Amino acid sequence: MNSISTKNATVFFNNEVYTALNTYIKTSKPSTIFILVDTNTHDYCLPKFLERLESEDIVIEVMEMPNGEEHKSIDICSGVWEALSEYNADRKSLMINLGGGVVTDLGGFVASTYMRGITYINIPTSLLAMVDASVGGKTGVDLGTLKNQVGVINEGKMVGVDTSFLDTLPQNEMVSGFAEMLKHGLIYDKDYWHTLTHLEKLDLSDLDQLIYDSIIIKNTVVTSDPTEQGLRKILNFGHTLGHALESYFLENADKTPLLHGEAIAIGMILESYLSTKVCGLSLEDLEDITTGILKTFSKVDITKQDQNSIIDLLKYDKKNSHGVVKFVLLEAIGQPKIDCVVSNDFILEAFEYYAG
């Protein structure tokens, strides 16, 4: 597969990842290489990665953080910043983030802010990180359970997508990443959506191409609007309610936390229903979207009490302006509309629709 050029970086695939990475290390000669992993990627991905990393005489330091969204926090950032300082990291150091979306988001933020910025490279190991989190330069951490409230937009030097790392991924994490691929189809390419919702006609050998196609879609959007002033907002389809759901289920001890993609899948169904009320999305498209998502994602019980609490969390969404909640909705599959305002009554109707 050919590499993909982003605004300030390049995405490489499979064997080319290591050719490009080792060439960069040889020519740039970083003072130290810091590799950020979580407890899972430390065990399942780091040994394989180190086998192919050619660091010559450059010192490599591995920094390990706990895995899971609940650890995507300023406290963990502080620990990584302190570790960098203790190991005498300087502005010529290189940070490699080897992991899923939590590692690439947090590691990118740490690198972007340590000494006002050191070079970093993302090596995503989850499907979610490959098609979404590691591409586009959005870095950051959660504020309590509120998603991605602190961060900066700053691309790394490169992204290395080695799909063999997916062999280490649990099934539920694969499914979680698939939600973002479905979103790319819904906001940009009806044919791609149709392909993803008819995977029974494909086999695993098609996965690399589907990942590549998803990254192309995201990169096309991001390159045209790197700081999210307009078009890039379409990537938030399903995320206004999805992030609120994710936060709510994370902060309530009596709830089983939702993976990011699980929450976004629900959010996409809810926001598709809202699209029929606000943007003229056809009932046929709504049925197609709902059926397509529920082929992969099981329904989650959301009580009336849950619904009101989730609506209360919408005020923290980053797309809001002047206290007004702004949604990305669909006029049709592949035709998004940004900055839509929706009544709470319609949102409650959407929850009723989802419950079936």
C-alpha positions as CSV (number, residue, x, y, z in Angstrom):
1,M,0.0,0.0,0.0
2,N,1.2,3.5,-0.8
3,S,1.9,5.9,2.0
4,I,-0.5,8.7,2.7
5,S,0.7,12.3,3.1
6,T,-1.1,14.3,5.7
7,K,-0.6,18.1,6.2
8,N,2.7,17.7,8.2
9,A,3.3,14.0,8.4
10,T,3.1,10.7,6.5
11,V,1.2,7.5,7.2
12,F,3.1,4.3,6.4
13,F,1.8,0.8,6.2
14,N,3.1,-2.6,7.3
15,N,6.7,-3.3,6.3
16,E,7.2,0.3,5.1
17,V,6.6,1.4,8.7
18,Y,9.9,0.0,9.8
19,T,11.8,1.1,6.7
20,A,10.6,4.7,7.2
21,L,11.1,4.7,11.0
22,N,14.6,3.3,10.9
23,T,15.6,5.8,8.1
24,Y,14.2,8.7,10.2
25,I,16.1,7.6,13.3
26,K,19.3,7.1,11.3
27,T,19.1,10.6,9.7
28,S,17.7,12.6,12.6
29,K,19.8,11.0,15.3
30,P,17.6,11.6,18.3
31,S,19.4,12.0,21.7
32,T,17.1,9.4,23.3
33,I,14.1,7.3,22.2
34,F,11.2,7.1,24.6
35,I,8.6,4.5,23.9
36,L,5.2,4.9,25.7
37,V,3.2,1.7,26.1
38,D,0.4,0.5,28.3
39,T,0.3,-2.7,30.2
40,N,-1.2,-4.6,27.3
41,T,1.1,-3.3,24.5
42,H,4.1,-3.7,26.8
43,D,3.4,-7.5,26.8
44,Y,1.9,-8.1,23.4
45,C,3.4,-5.5,21.0
46,L,6.6,-4.1,22.4
47,P,8.8,-7.2,21.9
48,K,7.9,-7.5,18.2
49,F,8.3,-3.7,17.7
50,L,11.8,-3.7,19.3
51,E,12.9,-6.6,17.1
52,R,12.4,-4.3,14.0
53,L,13.6,-1.1,15.5
54,E,17.2,-0.1,14.5
55,S,18.4,2.4,17.1
56,E,22.1,1.9,16.6
57,D,23.8,3.4,19.8
58,I,20.8,5.5,20.8
59,V,19.5,4.8,24.3
60,I,15.9,3.5,24.4
61,E,13.7,4.1,27.5
62,V,10.3,2.4,27.8
63,M,7.6,4.1,29.8
64,E,4.6,2.1,30.8
65,M,1.1,3.5,31.8
66,P,-2.0,1.5,32.9
67,N,-4.4,0.6,30.1
68,G,-7.9,1.9,29.9
69,E,-9.8,5.2,29.2
70,E,-10.0,5.9,32.9
71,H,-6.2,6.5,32.9
72,K,-6.3,9.1,30.1
73,S,-5.7,11.8,32.7
74,I,-3.5,14.7,33.7
75,D,-2.2,12.6,36.6
76,I,-0.8,10.1,34.1
77,C,0.6,12.9,32.0
78,S,2.4,14.3,35.1
79,G,4.0,10.9,35.6
80,V,5.2,10.7,32.0
81,W,6.5,14.3,32.1
82,E,8.4,13.5,35.3
83,A,9.8,10.3,33.8
84,L,11.0,12.3,30.8
85,S,12.7,14.8,33.0
86,E,14.3,12.1,35.2
87,Y,15.7,10.4,32.1
88,N,17.1,13.8,30.9
89,A,14.9,14.1,27.8
90,D,15.8,17.1,25.8
91,R,14.3,18.8,22.7
92,K,16.2,16.3,20.5
93,S,14.5,13.3,22.1
94,L,12.0,11.2,20.1
95,M,8.8,9.8,21.7
96,I,7.2,6.8,20.1
97,N,3.6,6.0,21.2
98,L,2.9,2.3,20.8
99,G,-0.7,1.6,21.6
100,G,-4.3,2.3,21.1
101,G,-6.1,5.6,21.2
102,V,-5.4,6.3,24.8
103,V,-1.7,5.9,24.3
104,T,-1.5,7.9,21.1
105,D,-3.8,10.7,22.5
106,L,-2.0,11.0,25.8
107,G,1.5,10.4,24.4
108,G,1.0,13.0,21.6
109,F,-0.2,15.5,24.2
110,V,2.8,14.8,26.5
111,A,5.3,15.2,23.6
112,S,3.6,18.3,22.3
113,T,3.9,20.1,25.7
114,Y,7.1,18.7,27.2
115,M,9.8,21.5,26.7
116,R,7.1,23.2,24.5
117,G,7.3,20.2,22.1
118,I,9.4,17.2,21.2
119,T,9.1,15.1,18.1
120,Y,6.7,12.1,18.4
121,I,5.6,9.2,16.2
122,N,2.4,7.2,16.6
123,I,2.4,3.4,16.1
124,P,-1.3,2.5,16.6
125,T,-1.9,-1.1,17.7
126,S,-5.8,-1.0,17.8
127,L,-8.2,-0.7,15.0
128,L,-9.7,2.5,16.6
129,A,-6.3,4.1,16.7
130,M,-5.3,3.0,13.2
131,V,-8.4,4.5,11.5
132,D,-9.0,7.5,13.8
133,A,-7.1,8.4,17.0
134,S,-3.6,8.4,15.6
135,V,-4.3,10.4,12.5
136,G,-5.0,14.1,12.3
137,G,-2.9,15.5,15.2
138,K,-5.6,15.7,17.9
139,T,-4.0,15.0,21.2
140,G,-5.3,15.3,24.7
141,V,-6.7,13.8,27.9
142,D,-10.0,13.6,29.7
143,L,-11.0,15.9,32.6
144,G,-12.4,13.5,35.1
145,T,-14.9,11.5,32.9
146,L,-15.4,14.4,30.4
147,K,-13.8,13.3,27.1
148,N,-10.8,15.1,25.6
149,Q,-11.3,18.4,27.4
150,V,-7.6,19.2,27.6
151,G,-5.3,18.9,24.5
152,V,-3.7,20.5,21.5
153,I,-3.8,19.8,17.7
154,N,-0.3,18.9,16.7
155,E,0.7,16.2,14.3
156,G,3.5,13.8,14.9
157,K,6.4,13.2,12.5
158,M,4.7,10.0,11.1
159,V,2.2,7.3,11.8
160,G,3.0,3.7,11.3
161,V,0.1,1.3,10.7
162,D,1.2,-2.3,11.1
163,T,-2.0,-4.3,10.8
164,S,-0.3,-7.4,12.2
165,F,-0.7,-5.9,15.7
166,L,-4.5,-6.5,15.3
167,D,-3.8,-10.2,15.9
168,T,-3.2,-9.2,19.6
169,L,-6.6,-7.4,19.9
170,P,-9.6,-8.8,21.7
171,Q,-12.8,-9.0,19.6
172,N,-14.6,-6.3,21.5
173,E,-11.7,-3.8,20.8
174,M,-11.9,-4.7,17.1
175,V,-15.6,-4.1,17.1
176,S,-15.0,-0.7,18.9
177,G,-12.7,0.5,16.1
178,F,-15.2,-0.6,13.5
179,A,-17.6,2.1,14.7
180,E,-15.3,4.8,13.4
181,M,-15.0,3.1,10.1
182,L,-18.8,3.0,9.8
183,K,-18.9,6.7,10.7
184,H,-16.5,7.5,7.8
185,G,-18.9,5.9,5.4
186,L,-21.9,7.7,6.9
187,I,-20.3,11.2,6.7
188,Y,-18.4,10.8,3.4
189,D,-19.0,7.8,1.2
190,K,-22.2,5.9,0.8
191,D,-20.5,3.1,-1.2
192,Y,-18.0,2.6,1.6
193,W,-20.8,2.4,4.1
194,H,-22.5,-0.2,2.0
195,T,-19.3,-2.2,1.8
196,L,-18.8,-2.2,5.5
197,T,-22.4,-3.3,6.2
198,H,-22.1,-6.2,3.9
199,L,-18.9,-7.8,5.2
200,E,-20.3,-11.3,4.7
201,K,-19.2,-10.8,1.1
202,L,-15.6,-10.1,2.2
203,D,-12.9,-11.9,4.0
204,L,-10.1,-10.9,6.4
205,S,-7.7,-10.2,3.5
206,D,-9.9,-7.2,2.7
207,L,-9.3,-5.6,6.1
208,D,-6.1,-3.8,5.1
209,Q,-7.8,-2.1,2.2
210,L,-10.8,-1.1,4.3
211,I,-8.4,0.4,6.9
212,Y,-6.6,2.2,4.2
213,D,-9.8,3.6,2.7
214,S,-10.9,4.9,6.2
215,I,-7.6,6.7,6.7
216,I,-7.9,8.3,3.3
217,I,-11.4,9.6,4.2
218,K,-10.2,11.0,7.6
219,N,-7.1,12.5,6.1
220,T,-9.0,14.2,3.3
221,V,-11.3,15.9,5.8
222,V,-8.5,16.8,8.2
223,T,-6.2,18.2,5.6
224,S,-8.9,20.6,4.4
225,D,-9.6,21.9,7.9
226,P,-6.7,21.1,10.3
227,T,-8.0,23.2,13.2
228,E,-11.7,22.2,13.0
229,Q,-13.2,25.5,11.9
230,G,-15.7,23.9,9.5
231,L,-15.6,20.7,7.6
232,R,-13.5,18.7,10.1
233,K,-16.5,18.9,12.5
234,I,-18.2,16.2,10.4
235,L,-15.9,13.7,12.0
236,N,-17.9,14.3,15.2
237,F,-21.0,12.6,13.9
238,G,-22.3,10.3,16.6
239,H,-19.9,11.8,19.1
240,T,-22.1,14.5,20.7
241,L,-24.4,12.0,22.3
242,G,-21.8,9.2,22.1
243,H,-19.2,11.1,24.3
244,A,-22.0,11.9,26.8
245,L,-22.9,8.2,26.9
246,E,-19.3,7.2,27.3
247,S,-18.8,9.7,30.2
248,Y,-22.0,8.8,31.9
249,F,-21.3,5.0,31.8
250,L,-17.7,5.6,33.0
251,E,-18.6,7.7,36.0
252,N,-21.4,5.5,37.3
253,A,-20.3,2.5,39.4
254,D,-23.5,0.6,38.7
255,K,-22.9,0.7,35.0
256,T,-20.6,-1.3,32.8
257,P,-18.3,1.1,31.1
258,L,-18.7,1.4,27.3
259,L,-15.8,1.2,24.9
260,H,-15.5,4.3,22.8
261,G,-16.9,2.6,19.7
262,E,-19.8,1.1,21.6
263,A,-20.8,4.5,22.7
264,I,-20.3,6.1,19.3
265,A,-22.4,3.3,17.7
266,I,-25.3,4.3,19.9
267,G,-24.7,7.9,19.3
268,M,-24.8,7.4,15.5
269,I,-28.2,5.7,15.8
270,L,-29.6,8.5,18.1
271,E,-28.2,11.3,15.9
272,S,-29.5,9.6,12.7
273,Y,-33.0,9.7,14.3
274,L,-32.4,13.4,15.1
275,S,-31.4,13.9,11.4
276,T,-34.9,12.7,10.3
277,K,-36.4,15.5,12.5
278,V,-34.0,18.3,11.7
279,C,-32.3,17.6,8.3
280,G,-34.7,15.6,6.3
281,L,-32.9,12.2,6.5
282,S,-35.2,9.7,5.0
283,L,-36.8,7.0,7.1
284,E,-35.3,4.5,4.6
285,D,-31.8,5.8,5.3
286,L,-32.5,5.7,9.1
287,E,-33.6,2.1,8.8
288,D,-30.5,1.3,6.8
289,I,-28.2,3.0,9.4
290,T,-29.9,1.4,12.3
291,T,-29.9,-2.1,10.8
292,G,-26.3,-1.7,9.6
293,I,-25.0,-0.7,13.0
294,L,-27.0,-3.3,15.0
295,K,-25.5,-6.1,12.8
296,T,-22.3,-5.5,14.8
297,F,-23.3,-3.7,18.0
298,S,-25.7,-5.1,20.7
299,K,-28.2,-2.8,22.2
300,V,-27.5,-1.2,25.6
301,D,-30.2,-0.6,28.2
302,I,-30.6,3.2,28.8
303,T,-33.2,4.1,31.4
304,K,-35.3,7.3,31.5
305,Q,-33.1,8.5,34.4
306,D,-30.0,7.7,32.4
307,Q,-31.3,9.7,29.5
308,N,-31.8,13.0,31.5
309,S,-28.3,12.7,33.0
310,I,-26.8,12.1,29.6
311,I,-28.6,15.1,28.2
312,D,-27.2,17.2,31.1
313,L,-23.6,16.2,30.0
314,L,-24.1,17.6,26.5
315,K,-23.2,21.1,27.8
316,Y,-19.6,20.0,28.0
317,D,-19.3,19.1,24.3
318,K,-16.5,21.0,22.6
319,K,-18.6,21.9,19.5
320,N,-20.9,24.0,21.7
321,S,-21.0,27.8,21.1
322,H,-22.5,30.4,23.4
323,G,-24.1,27.7,25.5
324,V,-25.9,26.1,22.6
325,V,-25.3,22.4,21.9
326,K,-24.3,21.9,18.2
327,F,-24.8,18.5,16.5
328,V,-23.4,17.1,13.3
329,L,-26.4,15.4,11.5
330,L,-27.1,13.8,8.1
331,E,-29.2,15.0,5.2
332,A,-28.6,11.6,3.6
333,I,-25.9,8.9,3.9
334,G,-22.7,10.6,2.9
335,Q,-24.1,14.1,3.2
336,P,-23.5,15.6,6.7
337,K,-24.6,19.0,8.0
338,I,-22.7,20.8,10.8
339,D,-23.9,23.1,13.6
340,C,-27.4,21.7,14.0
341,V,-29.5,22.7,17.0
342,V,-31.8,20.0,18.4
343,S,-34.5,20.2,21.1
344,N,-34.3,18.0,24.2
345,D,-37.7,16.6,23.3
346,F,-36.3,15.2,20.0
347,I,-33.4,13.7,21.9
348,L,-35.8,11.9,24.3
349,E,-37.7,10.7,21.2
350,A,-34.4,9.4,19.8
351,F,-33.8,7.4,22.9
352,E,-37.3,5.9,22.6
353,Y,-36.5,5.0,19.0
354,Y,-33.2,3.3,20.0
355,A,-35.0,1.3,22.7
356,G,-37.3,0.0,20.0
